[in-house]
Amino acid sequence: MKFLMLGNEAVARGAYEAGVRFASAYPGTPSTEITEYISSYDEVFSEWAPNEKVAVEAALGASLAGARSMSAMKHVGLNVAADPLFTASYTGVNAGFLICVADDPGMHSSQNEQDSRHYARASKTLMLEPSDSMECLYFTTRAFELSETFDTPVLLRLTTRVSHSRSLADQGARREFKRAYKRDPQKYVMMPAMAQKRHKFVEERVLALKAFAESTDLNAVEYNDKRIGVITSGMSYNYAKDALGDKASYLKLGVVYPLPETLITDFAANVDECYVLEELDPYIEEHCRALGLNVKGKAYFTALGEYSAKLIREVILNEPPEKTAGIPGLPGRPPVMCAGCPHRAVFYALKQIPGLIVSGDIGCYTLGALQPLNMMDSCVCMGASVSMAHGMDKTGSRAVAVIGDSTFIHSGVTGLIDIVYNKGSSTVIILDNSITGMTGHQNNPANGMTIKGEPTRQVDLKKLCNAVGVDRVFTVDPFDLKGFTKLVKTELEQNEPSVIIARRPCALLKTVSFGAPYVIDKEKCVKCGMCLKIGCPAIFKAADGKSAIDSTLCAGCAYCTNLCNFDSIIKGGGQA
Ligand SMILES: Cc1ncc(C[n+]2csc(CCOP(=O)(O)OP(=O)(O)O)c2C)c(N)n1
């Protein structure tokens, strides 16, 4: 039966139907919902791991033990999990093992735009790329069989638009699957003598996969008008079909590694002009060029951002470009910390310390880099705030690191160990809002709840920092502006490392309720604009030049009352 499903939901359904028994992941947009949907199936053990490397290793362990298993992550997550991926390619699998990786062309919610297809080629593992929810489900079920047939981890590459759009998908029944564990050190203990033999296997497997790619139904040729040919995959196929319809012929690649050389060469020979339509890198294009084919790719289509049917019509059909950017009449909505967000208070306090360098990290708190707070100097990748602050500290610049609770567990704690072990004296501020906020409220080891919302043993951040050798660990409420600022200043003066745990729950958690919204007493407001300096979306400058508070947005947190020297911000009478 057909259901309208999100791409990520369809991947989860496909995995469920394939009899998956183990799923481990770390959240990351646009991949997060895959594991969230999987967690709704009781037959599957699902978990949030502390990071992607752990998730992939856990899933590989389950595969070796005989359970079909999987992991899902965003593109940069695969950088973290690259170490196990490359050697899992050598060990191969026992039961089917799937790694879903979701790229983010256009960087809707990412710090870079990397193209994960290179990972398949570099690790020599099969990579499939669906273009809609139907294929998300079907390709996922196939991925497990192929993983077992070819003894390889399988990568399923998604992009934001495939993961996050809805289309029809055929649901079927679950088929249970179990293999016995078979001890095989020659295959699973990757030390040089064994790995050398497995490398030979990997090279042979690439040849077998190439032969498979030539004949599989996952790749499809569609001949229409042969004057224009399009080689494409994933969401770009939908854009091309929308733009060109039957004015073009298509080679739609469902297998993006290894690429089917004969299929590609034959297709190119059968059309007059051959375009390669692929977002991000010229991955397929370069392969075509290596085959000696004269295809049209990045010379016509950008390597930046997302494509669209409009773009394809403009380039291939010479349609005039549309003049308007975005949807006319819609106001811009720059990202902003929510009303009541505890992170705002941390950055406002840091702003009171002149000349301070803030080594930033990835999470909701990265918004502290934007106006009016403008209090972040760097942000590179998860965990980098701590290690980069150490590098700054050791070379003569005093910096604080700011890092969220989930990010600290993911990869910040290793940086802290670096600081302690190498006699650093950095101050690390952990913004503990009791949730993984940025990706939509996932539980994590520091909030003591599992993916299913069940209580579990909570990582005690203070004890963890003490255990790695930090003696000066403080847990404080960032809403105490004076106390918090004073503590940061004191810790900056110390010649030893310190950790300040700024603890206050995310304002969007169900458990958080502040009470009635605040209002401005217009009689008392002197238009000084101090309350506007924290960038709260509820506070704005009214037509009379005085401040005003939007009662529909105000969370009632009262942080702004810290800033008003004229007592003009007062509690309103309404209900929050
Ligand atoms: C390697 C990697 N994995 C996942 C992500 C996606 N991601 C960005 S920030 C973040 C965690 C944010 O949680 P936390 O540190 O608790 O901060 P909060 O957003 O709650 O303020 C995640 C999962 C990423 N950017 N990089």
The ligand as an SDF file (V2000), in Angstrom:
LIG
                    3D

 26 27  0  0  0  0  0  0  0  0999 V2000
   30.0980   15.9770   12.8610 C   0  0  0  0  0  0  0  0  0  0  0  0
   28.7830   16.6400   13.0270 C   0  0  0  0  0  0  0  0  0  0  0  0
   27.7420   15.9070   13.4400 N   0  0  0  0  0  0  0  0  0  0  0  0
   26.5270   16.4850   13.6030 C   0  0  0  0  0  0  0  0  0  0  0  0
   26.3520   17.8160   13.3600 C   0  0  0  0  0  0  0  0  0  0  0  0
   24.9850   18.4440   13.5400 C   0  0  0  0  0  0  0  0  0  0  0  0
   24.9440   19.2100   14.7780 N   0  0  0  0  0  0  0  0  0  0  0  0
   25.3250   20.4780   14.8100 C   0  0  0  0  0  0  0  0  0  0  0  0
   25.3620   21.0660   16.3460 S   0  0  0  0  0  0  0  0  0  0  0  0
   24.8280   19.6570   17.0060 C   0  0  0  0  0  0  0  0  0  0  0  0
   24.6230   19.4760   18.4840 C   0  0  0  0  0  0  0  0  0  0  0  0
   24.0780   20.6590   19.1540 C   0  0  0  0  0  0  0  0  0  0  0  0
   23.7400   20.3160   20.4660 O   0  0  0  0  0  0  0  0  0  0  0  0
   24.4090   21.0150   21.7000 P   0  0  0  0  0  0  0  0  0  0  0  0
   25.8820   20.9700   21.6090 O   0  0  0  0  0  0  0  0  0  0  0  0
   23.8320   20.4130   22.9360 O   0  0  0  0  0  0  0  0  0  0  0  0
   23.9740   22.5350   21.5530 O   0  0  0  0  0  0  0  0  0  0  0  0
   22.5050   23.2010   21.4270 P   0  0  0  0  0  0  0  0  0  0  0  0
   22.1410   23.2100   19.9920 O   0  0  0  0  0  0  0  0  0  0  0  0
   21.5780   22.4030   22.2760 O   0  0  0  0  0  0  0  0  0  0  0  0
   22.6790   24.5740   21.9300 O   0  0  0  0  0  0  0  0  0  0  0  0
   24.6430   18.7300   16.0270 C   0  0  0  0  0  0  0  0  0  0  0  0
   24.1320   17.4000   16.2770 C   0  0  0  0  0  0  0  0  0  0  0  0
   27.4780   18.5430   12.9030 C   0  0  0  0  0  0  0  0  0  0  0  0
   27.4130   19.8330   12.6020 N   0  0  0  0  0  0  0  0  0  0  0  0
   28.6670   17.9350   12.7640 N   0  0  0  0  0  0  0  0  0  0  0  0
  1  2  1  0
  2  3  1  0
  2 26  2  0
  3  4  2  0
  4  5  1  0
  5  6  1  0
  5 24  2  0
  6  7  1  0
  7  8  2  0
  7 22  1  0
  8  9  1  0
  9 10  1  0
 10 11  1  0
 10 22  2  0
 11 12  1  0
 12 13  1  0
 13 14  1  0
 14 15  2  0
 14 16  1  0
 14 17  1  0
 17 18  1  0
 18 19  2  0
 18 20  1  0
 18 21  1  0
 22 23  1  0
 24 25  1  0
 24 26  1  0
M  CHG  1   7   1
M  END
$$$$
